């Protein structure tokens, strides 16, 4: 065996030393003369063994590393099952357009349009664009607008939050606006009694810029290992004195003091003028202190992830068969609509415009449809037909209009 040694720090040993047979090992050593340690050995097979950490290799983050680094769903703004554009938002919060993105409004007179727009920095086809349509420049203390994504606790155990081994978390995203602005990005612990938050501000310009924010590890407050909301990623876009009248503490976990959450100098209200816009895409949250390249997923994969929380089956012009149903005595009918994925919990179901068809028996529309027997994997539709049905007959349940739909919601 041949052993070759390159020894740093000792001029006499800067070279290759060989002993033994024909298969070799290359050894790199470091340290002071007489106290050298092996840093790297490379066997004849090509296997490299490092004694310590590999540092200073910047190119390791030049491309995507592995999969499932991104904890955020629909960060690329691909999926919009509900709608691609909604106007006049501001009176009440909810999920309106892009899946998994919740807007929370508080007592503001401001109104905006939220839309999925075909715009983005290189590598991103879409963004979420918020456009103010009614300004609110007389801001009452309790006003707010927060764009959020809530995350299940069972998907966050790798953060090790509440332990001595807690991990740092890096949030990155692309933003631009019609003018310069300053907003706040916040991580909010939803499990700890009283809540805990960590906030950082970020600047928006008129060009697409990638924001990279590393949040300190939190050794206080473990996250529950369940399917409930444990952590929220919040973007504060409008706030009154109740949330902006205190002292801002950047990148420091603490119990919730409402007045401190948006108290950064120069905080901007998205409702300050009807010309104000904000576009955002490429939202990523990952373990560690480095913002790696965005983890892009296929549309089908992203859609399936979003459907754990919301599913919409549409008519696509009407006359689309959804499932097969069976009739009981009189006008009673029951049908089961399978869901494409297992939902987070038993969903709340909305049903619109359903009809029944049979080539052999009386057909008719379905009225008073409900989903009292739904589960996380299917929707059981129960209702009454507009005509007397043949007992025990099989009917096709189908849409009777272009706007017909069944949707199932299991949002956090």
KAMO-V323781 format. One record per helix or strand of 2 or more residues. SS is the DSSP state (a for helix, b for strand). FROM is the first residue (numbers start at 1). TO is the last residue. Records with the same first field share a line. If there is no record, write none. Layout:
SS=FROM-TO / FROM-TO
//
This chain:
b=2-7 / 24-30 / 37-43 / 48-50 / 85-89 / 94-95 / 102-106 / 111-117 / 127-134 / 144-152 / 169-177 / 181-189 / 196-204 / 209-215 / 229-239 / 254-255 / 277-287 / 310-314 / 321-327 / 332-338 / 348-352 / 354-357 / 364-370 / 378-385 / 394-399 / 405-409
a=11-13 / 58-61 / 153-155 / 157-159 / 241-244 / 258-260 / 299-306
//
